[in-house]
């Protein structure tokens, strides 16, 4: 097997669906946020087993229908094993949890995994087949990372748009600054914080400005599906700004917590606008046609930050103190 292929397969651990590493004894993670005491501490995406790596290698080297079918059977087997463990954990929580909210949280996760089984398996297959899956795929050389498993010309920003970046747009275009700014200037010391109080329309205008400025690539907001593919599964004990700070934090403060694509700050801190229109299922916008927002914010419930959560939306003509945005690039 070629060295590059071996290296590429090693990094698929970061890109696959959620798998749990089974330790020999109970572990306690004092920083765990969803389930503080657990037999499994899920901080990152664990390594793939050798059989899965072998099947990925065969499929990438010779992408026949037979090799694809063999790999898909393995992906299904691993996915269903995860579902079985989640169901077992749910039953354990029903017997032992002191707080019903823990049971409810795990029930939502199980329901989502069953609901999204086909889509998530196909996402894994798309990632494994993507020719951009290389050893350096998670290095943001120019501030953007390929969305492995998404459109072949699509990349996503390493961080949400910051106050400093948005200030350049305001200065160049004369667009009205966010309402939390004073005299056209963002709050002191928050240049590297995500910009907030920008409408969906403001975010679209920012993308159009960048596109015109670049002259070659197109910049836009991601769809909700593209955002999910870029983010990948959110490890349940991952560290990010949710319920820990009374407001936003710098976009790189939790840089050790990486999304599947290698981006940071995709969970918590601020909700992120997408171009997808949904009917909101929760909050003040419940029942209304709005734009989907993803990832949760600093004051969200942790379960709302999950990649697969799809209930939240915001009115495109309004701005919110907990909503910012991240851009994608097509070139």
Secondary structure, DSSP 8 states (H G I E B T S, - for coil): --HHHHHHHHGGGGTSS------SS-EE-TT-SS-SEES---SS-----HHHHHHHHHHHHS--HHHHHHHHHHHHHHHHHHHHHHHHHHHHHHHH-SSHHHHHHHHHHHHHHHHTHHHHHHHHHHHHH-TT--TTTT--TTSEEE-TTS-TTEEEESS--BHHHHHHHHHHH-----TTSBTTB--TT-TTBB--S--HHHHHHHHHHHHHHHSSSEEEE--HHHHHHHH----TT---SSSSSSS--BTTTTTTSB-TTS-B--SSSSEEEEEEEEE--SSTTTTSEEEEEES--TTS-GGGGSTT----EE-TT---TTEE--EEEE-
